[in-house]
């Protein structure tokens, strides 16, 4: 498995800084909500399809699908959550 590139690491750091910043409560709620939604949808779909795919197609396929769903969710998170405007004092 390849290591993440610097751009990906930078985006993850930006997201974690937003979560840690108490002045951005609306952003924190939105980020957490999107993350929970994507995790729940991925887990539900993986559970429903996982057993069928494991037994009929390939035992590794459910794991690949779950990983793809998480990557898509991370893309939407990075795409739609914007940094709020900073006001000068």
Residue pairs with C-beta under 8 A, 6 or more apart in sequence:
4 12
11 78
14 83
15 31
15 77
15 78
15 81
18 24
18 27
18 28
18 31
18 81
18 83
19 28
19 31
19 32
21 27
21 28
24 84
26 84
27 81
27 83
27 84
30 81
31 77
31 81
34 73
34 76
34 77
34 80
34 81
35 73
35 77
38 69
38 70
38 72
38 73
38 74
38 76
38 77
39 70
39 73
41 69
41 73
42 66
42 69
42 70
42 73
45 65
45 69
46 62
46 65
46 66
46 69
49 62
49 65
50 62
50 66
53 61
53 62
53 65
54 61
54 62
